[in-house]
Amino acid sequence: MKALRFHMNIPKTVLTRVLGTFSKRAFTAGFAPVALEEIPDARVRGDEWVVFAPTLTGICGSDQKQVQLKGHFDNPISGIISFPHVLGHETVGTIAEVGSAVTRVKPRDRVVVNPWLPCEPRGISPVCPSCAEGHLSLCHNFDSGGLSAGLHLGNCADAPGAYAPRVALHESQVFKLPDDVSDEQAVLADPFAVSFHAVLKDPPDGDEPTVLVYGAGTIGLAAIAAVRVVKPRARIVVIARYPQQVEAARRLGAAEVFTFRKGRQIVDAIAKLTGARPWGSRWHGLPMLAGGVDAAYDTICSPQTIEIGLRIVRPRGILSIIGVEAPKRFEWTPIYFKEIRVVGANAFGVEEFRGVRKHAIEHYVDLCASGEVDLSSLVTHRFRLDDWREAMRKAIDKRSGCVKVAFAFA
């Protein structure tokens, strides 16, 4: 079968990075270290494994960054990734085959996938302390057990991702879908669960907090929906960049959407919105606010956005780091001066919500079925896998009007 696979090839990586400074098309050209290749057909790996047939697979921001070679060789996460690997982890589809001991699903069931590869898919028993507590994305064994190193589908050589017509999965990774939850809703399960985990883990105080969502890509837009279900009376402020993001943010419940790019404009706007007093630097730099938003969920996480977030979060407020970007120096004085809680939020696992403790994706399916959350309109473009170059270019260039680009297999 054909699958979109990434190879760690240093000469190609260096060449593509150089050429990519002149044209983004270099990242999908024939010499780039990613290509549509023939690989062995997916098979049932064991008694508790299934073969899954995607119908719709989203292009995640992390996939875009990998194709654009935005990884960093000193990043410790690189030690728990293996190559070559088939990309793709946001996916919905049907069960094609099942192992002899599978009880959760049967052939032809529609399912949504949890892509993470913690202890259970790796055949490790007893599971590590994190997995035992349901913190599956904090597993201690991402480089151990019956699979090669890898956090989730799409970065593990032994667990090819869903940019392919068939995928082998452990039964713990699949969740059945009711008929009234569409593929377009289900394919957003992973990004919603990421934002849902961040908001549940570190919610803002009070019943009517003012919350900032920094960035309006898929994770940011999902964060708006997550805040709405966790804190229904919150005033949500969003920093977006493109017209389609502004429209989507407002549709999902944002009270204010700013398109400012400059830090001073953002600080001034939040000061006016919250009635906070700005304290300016005596010499240079941005002011920080004595007051501000109760919590900020940063889905971009560049040094610039983190620094701005620290300046506009109120004393003892929350700055939640949801995204990943390259490190660089920034002014962090407000962390200790305002006693801000800067917290990381890594993917998702078993979450407690409204007194019920179960997997975040199961909560999402329930929210979709009840009508409380509907992210289906975020899927704006579909491509065949053969057209992966055009699909990636569309996803990377947000000026194209896209929000979520996906590969359609049916």
C-alpha positions in Angstrom: 0.0 0.0 0.0 1.1 3.6 -0.5 1.8 5.8 2.5 3.3 9.2 3.2 6.6 8.5 5.0 9.2 10.7 6.5 12.9 9.8 6.5 15.6 11.3 8.7 18.1 12.1 5.9 20.6 14.7 7.0 21.9 15.8 3.5 18.3 16.1 2.3 17.3 17.9 5.4 20.1 20.5 5.1 19.4 21.0 1.4 15.6 21.4 1.9 16.1 23.8 4.8 18.3 26.0 2.6 16.0 26.0 -0.4 13.0 26.4 1.9 14.2 29.9 2.8 13.5 30.9 -0.8 10.3 28.9 -1.5 8.0 26.8 0.7 7.6 24.5 -2.3 11.0 23.1 -1.4 9.4 21.3 1.5 7.3 19.1 -0.7 9.7 18.8 -3.7 11.1 15.5 -4.9 14.4 15.9 -2.9 12.7 16.6 0.4 12.9 13.8 3.0 9.2 13.0 2.8 7.5 11.0 0.0 4.6 8.8 -0.9 6.1 5.3 -0.9 5.0 1.6 -1.1 5.1 0.0 2.4 3.9 -3.5 3.5 0.1 -3.7 4.1 -1.1 -3.2 7.7 -1.7 -6.4 9.5 -3.2 -7.5 12.8 -0.1 -7.5 15.0 -1.5 -9.6 17.8 -4.6 -11.0 19.5 -5.6 -7.5 20.9 -4.8 -5.6 17.7 -7.0 -4.4 14.8 -6.6 -3.1 11.3 -8.3 0.2 10.8 -9.3 1.9 7.5 -9.2 5.7 7.7 -12.0 7.7 6.0 -10.7 11.1 7.0 -7.2 12.0 8.4 -6.4 15.6 9.4 -3.1 17.3 8.8 -1.9 18.4 12.2 0.3 21.4 12.8 3.0 19.0 14.1 2.9 17.2 10.7 3.3 20.6 8.9 6.3 21.5 11.1 7.9 18.1 10.4 7.5 18.5 6.7 8.9 22.0 7.0 11.8 20.5 9.0 11.2 22.7 12.0 12.5 20.2 14.5 15.6 20.8 16.5 18.4 18.3 17.0 19.0 19.2 20.7 15.3 18.7 21.5 15.2 15.8 24.1 11.9 14.5 22.5 13.9 13.6 19.5 15.3 10.6 21.5 11.8 9.0 21.7 11.0 9.2 18.0 12.1 6.6 15.4 12.6 6.8 11.6 11.4 6.3 9.0 7.8 6.8 10.0 4.4 7.2 8.3 2.9 10.5 9.3 -0.7 11.2 10.4 -2.5 10.8 13.7 -5.8 12.7 13.7 -8.1 10.1 12.1 -11.5 8.5 11.9 -12.6 5.5 10.0 -13.8 1.9 10.2 -12.5 -1.4 11.6 -11.4 -3.8 8.8 -10.0 -6.7 10.8 -9.8 -7.7 14.5 -7.5 -10.0 16.5 -8.9 -13.1 18.3 -9.0 -11.4 21.7 -10.5 -8.0 20.7 -13.7 -7.2 22.6 -14.1 -3.4 22.1 -15.0 -3.4 18.4 -15.9 -5.6 15.5 -15.4 -5.3 11.7 -17.2 -2.4 10.1 -17.6 -0.4 13.3 -16.9 3.3 12.9 -14.2 4.5 15.3 -12.1 7.5 16.2 -8.5 6.9 17.1 -6.4 7.8 20.2 -2.9 7.9 18.5 -0.8 7.7 21.7 1.5 4.7 22.2 1.9 4.3 26.0 2.4 1.1 27.9 -0.7 -0.9 26.8 -0.1 -0.8 23.1 3.6 -1.6 23.8 2.6 -4.8 25.7 4.1 -3.5 29.0 2.6 -5.0 32.1 2.4 -3.8 34.8 2.0 -0.3 33.3 4.1 2.6 34.5 2.8 4.9 37.3 1.7 7.6 34.8 -0.4 5.2 32.7 -1.8 3.7 35.9 -3.2 7.1 36.8 -4.5 7.7 33.3 -1.8 10.2 32.4 -1.1 8.4 29.1 0.8 11.2 27.4 3.3 11.1 30.4 4.1 7.4 29.9 7.6 6.4 31.1 8.0 3.8 28.3 7.8 5.6 24.9 11.1 3.9 23.9 10.4 0.4 25.4 8.3 -2.7 24.9 7.1 -4.2 21.6 7.3 -1.1 19.5 10.2 1.1 18.6 10.6 4.6 20.1 7.6 6.9 19.4 5.1 9.0 21.2 2.2 8.3 18.9 1.2 7.3 15.5 3.0 9.4 13.0 6.4 9.4 14.7 7.1 5.7 15.4 8.7 3.4 12.8 6.8 0.3 14.0 3.4 2.1 14.2 2.8 3.7 10.8 0.4 6.6 10.9 -2.9 7.3 9.1 -1.5 8.9 6.0 -2.1 5.4 4.6 -5.2 3.4 3.6 -4.7 0.8 6.4 -3.3 1.2 10.0 -2.6 -1.4 12.7 -3.8 -0.3 16.1 -4.1 -1.8 19.6 -7.8 -2.1 20.6 -7.2 0.4 23.5 -6.6 3.1 20.8 -10.1 3.0 19.2 -13.4 4.4 20.4 -16.7 3.5 18.8 -18.7 6.4 17.3 -22.5 6.8 17.4 -24.2 7.4 14.0 -25.0 11.0 14.9 -21.3 12.0 15.2 -19.9 12.8 11.7 -16.5 12.0 10.4 -15.9 15.8 10.2 -16.6 16.1 13.9 -14.6 13.0 14.9 -11.5 13.9 13.0 -11.1 16.9 15.4 -11.1 14.7 18.5 -7.4 14.8 18.9 -7.0 18.6 18.8 -10.1 19.1 21.0 -8.8 16.6 23.5 -5.4 18.5 23.6 -7.1 21.8 24.5 -9.7 20.2 26.7 -6.9 18.6 28.8 -5.2 22.0 29.2 -8.4 23.8 30.4 -9.5 21.0 32.7 -6.0 20.7 34.2 -5.6 24.4 34.8 -8.9 26.2 34.7 -9.3 29.9 35.4 -10.7 30.8 38.8 -14.3 32.0 39.2 -17.5 31.6 37.3 -17.0 34.5 34.9 -13.3 34.6 34.1 -11.7 36.5 31.3 -9.7 34.1 29.2 -7.2 34.7 26.4 -6.7 32.1 23.7 -3.5 33.0 21.8 -3.6 31.7 18.3 -6.5 30.5 16.2 -5.3 27.4 14.4 -7.1 24.2 15.1 -5.8 23.8 18.7 -6.7 27.4 19.5 -10.2 27.2 18.0 -10.7 23.9 19.9 -9.6 25.7 23.0 -12.4 28.2 22.6 -14.9 25.3 22.5 -13.1 23.7 25.5 -13.4 26.8 27.6 -17.0 27.2 26.7 -17.9 23.8 28.1 -15.7 24.0 31.2 -16.5 27.6 32.0 -19.7 28.5 30.2 -19.8 32.1 31.4 -16.2 33.0 30.6 -15.4 36.0 28.5 -13.1 34.6 25.8 -10.6 36.8 24.0 -8.8 35.4 21.0 -5.7 36.6 19.1 -6.1 35.5 15.5 -4.3 36.2 12.3 -6.3 35.3 9.2 -9.9 36.2 8.3 -11.1 32.5 8.3 -9.8 32.2 11.8 -11.5 35.4 13.0 -14.8 34.1 11.6 -14.4 30.6 13.2 -13.4 32.1 16.6 -16.5 34.3 16.7 -18.7 31.4 15.6 -17.4 29.2 18.4 -18.1 31.8 21.0 -15.2 34.3 21.3 -16.4 37.6 22.8 -13.5 39.6 21.3 -11.1 38.7 18.5 -7.9 40.8 18.0 -5.8 40.6 14.9 -2.9 42.7 16.2 0.6 41.4 15.6 2.6 43.9 17.7 3.0 43.2 21.4 2.3 46.8 22.4 -1.1 46.7 20.6 -2.0 43.5 22.4 -1.0 44.7 25.8 -2.9 48.0 25.3 -6.0 46.2 24.1 -6.1 43.8 27.0 -5.5 46.7 29.4 -8.5 48.6 28.0 -10.7 45.4 28.0 -9.9 44.4 31.6 -9.4 47.9 33.1 -5.9 46.9 34.1 -3.2 49.4 34.9 0.0 49.1 32.7 3.4 49.4 34.3 6.0 50.4 31.7 9.7 49.8 31.6 11.8 52.8 32.5 14.1 52.2 29.5 12.6 50.0 26.8 10.3 47.0 26.3 6.6 46.3 26.8 4.6 47.2 29.9 3.1 44.6 32.1 -0.3 44.8 33.5 -1.4 45.1 37.2 -4.5 43.1 36.4 -5.3 41.5 33.1 -6.8 38.2 32.0 -7.4 35.4 34.5 -5.8 32.7 32.2 -4.1 32.6 28.9 -3.9 29.4 26.8 -1.0 29.9 24.4 -1.2 27.6 21.4 1.7 29.2 19.5 4.3 29.3 22.3 6.9 31.3 20.5 9.2 33.4 22.8 7.2 36.4 21.7 3.8 35.0 22.5 5.0 33.7 25.9 6.5 37.0 26.8 3.3 38.9 25.9 1.2 36.4 27.8 3.2 36.9 30.9 2.7 40.7 30.7 -1.1 40.5 30.2 -2.0 37.7 32.7 -3.1 39.1 36.1 -1.1 38.4 39.3 -1.4 34.8 40.3 -3.1 34.0 37.0 -2.4 31.1 34.6 -0.3 30.9 31.5 -0.8 27.5 29.9 1.7 26.3 27.3 -0.1 24.1 24.8 2.1 24.4 21.7 5.7 23.8 20.8 8.2 26.2 19.3 11.9 26.8 19.2 13.4 28.2 22.4 14.8 31.7 22.6 15.5 34.4 25.3 12.5 36.4 26.5 11.8 38.7 29.4 10.4 36.6 32.2 10.4 39.1 35.1 6.6 39.0 35.3 6.7 35.3 36.3 8.0 36.0 39.7 6.9 39.6 40.2 3.2 38.7 39.5 3.6 35.1 40.8 2.1 33.7 37.6 1.6 30.0 37.3 3.3 28.9 34.0 2.2 25.4 33.2 2.7 22.9 30.5 -0.1 20.9 28.9 0.9 17.7 27.1 -1.8 16.1 24.9 -4.4 14.2 26.9 -5.4 11.0 28.7 -8.1 10.0 31.2 -9.9 13.2 32.3 -12.5 13.9 35.0 -15.3 16.1 33.8 -18.7 16.7 35.4 -18.0 13.9 37.9 -17.2 11.3 35.2 -13.7 10.0 34.7 -12.9 8.6 31.3 -10.7 9.2 28.2 -10.8 12.7 26.8 -11.8 11.4 23.4 -14.8 9.7 25.0 -15.8 13.0 26.6 -15.5 14.7 23.2 -17.7 12.1 21.5 -20.3 12.7 24.2 -20.1 16.5 23.7 -20.6 16.1 20.0 -23.5 13.7 20.4 -25.2 16.1 22.8 -24.7 19.0 20.4 -22.7 21.0 23.0 -19.6 21.0 20.7 -19.5 21.0 16.9 -16.2 21.7 15.2 -17.1 20.1 11.9 -17.0 23.4 10.0 -13.3 23.7 10.7 -12.6 21.0 8.1 -12.4 23.3 5.1 -10.3 21.4 2.5 -10.1 17.7 1.5 -7.5 16.0 -0.7 -6.7 12.5 -1.9 -3.4 11.1 -0.5 -1.9 11.2 -4.0 -2.3 15.0 -3.9 -0.3 15.3 -0.7 2.0 18.0 -2.0 -0.9 20.3 -2.7 -2.6 19.4 0.6 0.5 20.3 2.6 1.1 23.5 0.7 -2.5 24.5 1.4 -2.2 23.6 5.1 1.1 25.5 5.5 -0.1 28.7 3.8 -3.0 29.9 5.9 -3.5 32.7 3.4 -5.2 30.1 1.3 -8.3 30.4 3.5 -7.9 26.9 5.2 -8.5 26.0 8.8 -8.2 22.2 8.8 -7.0 20.3 5.8 -7.6 16.6 5.6 -7.0 13.5 3.5 -10.1 11.8 2.4 -10.0 8.0 1.8 -13.6 7.3 0.9 
